[in-house]
Amino acid sequence: MANAERGEVALEAGGRTVTLCLTLGALAEIESGLGAEGLEALGARLRRMRAADLALVLGALAKGGGEAVDPVALKVAPGEAARAVALAFERAFA
């Protein structure tokens, strides 16, 4: 079960629940994977996210939540995934 106080988000994907969490390690992985230098550049990059970017971010957030998943194999609607990603960032910076 996701702990909102710790910034975790539960994402229902393909009949299972995946816990997402923006940790420092996940943030570093996302910055590196998207080629963003710093939080300001990352914010701009996330505003024009592609499907491959969403998969990369989901994978990093799942690792942060203690999950070992292949984000490409997750059966989740893109809009639902994007909302969960946005919520994980919102909770992390609240």
N, C-alpha and C positions, 0 to 999 in steps of 0.2 A: 504494500500500500504506500502511495506517495505521501511524503510529509511536506505539506505546503510551507511550514515554518522554516524548513531547510532549503526551500526553493524548488522542491521536486514537483514534477508534473506527471500525471498518469496519462499515457496515450494508449488507447485501445487499438490494437493492430492485429488483424488476422486471428482473432479469437484469444489473444493473450494481452496482458497489460504490460507495457514497457514503461519503466520509470526513467524520466529525463531529468537532468540536473546540470545547470551551468556551473561547473567547478572551474578553478583556475587552470587546471590541465585541459579541460574541454575548451575553454576560451582560447588558450594558446594554440590548440590543435585547429580550431576554427580560423583564427587569424592567419596561421601558417597555410592552411589548406586553401583559403580564399585569397591569399596574397595581400592581405591588409596589414598596413603598418600602423598599429594603434587603434584605439577604440573609435575615434572619429572616422577613420577610413573604413573600419569594419561596419559601422552604422550605415555609411553610404553604400557599401557593397551589399549589405543585407537588404537594402531597399530595392535593389535590382537583382534579386536572387533568381537563379535558374534552377531547373529540376535537379541537376547534378549537385548544385550548391546545397539545396535543401537536404539531399541525401547525406552529404558530408556533415552538415550541421546536426542532423538527426543522429548520425553515428557517434559524433563527439558527445552530444548530450546524453545519449544512452550509456556510453562509457562512464560519463560523470555520474550517472544514476546507478552504476554498478551492473549494467546489462551488457552482455556480449551478443550483439545482434548484427546482422547484415542489413543495413538500412534499405538497400535496394530490394531485398526480399520481403520487407515488411508490406503487408497488405493493408495500406491505409490511404485514404483519399488525400490528395495534395493539400486541399484547403484545411482539412483537419490537422494534418502534419504541420502546416504553417502556423495555425492557431496555437498548437502545443509549443512550438518553438518560440513564438512571441511571448507566450505566458511564462516559459522558463526564463527568458531574458528579463521580463518584467519582475518576476519574483526575485531574481538574483540581484537586481539593482534597486529594489524597493527599500 
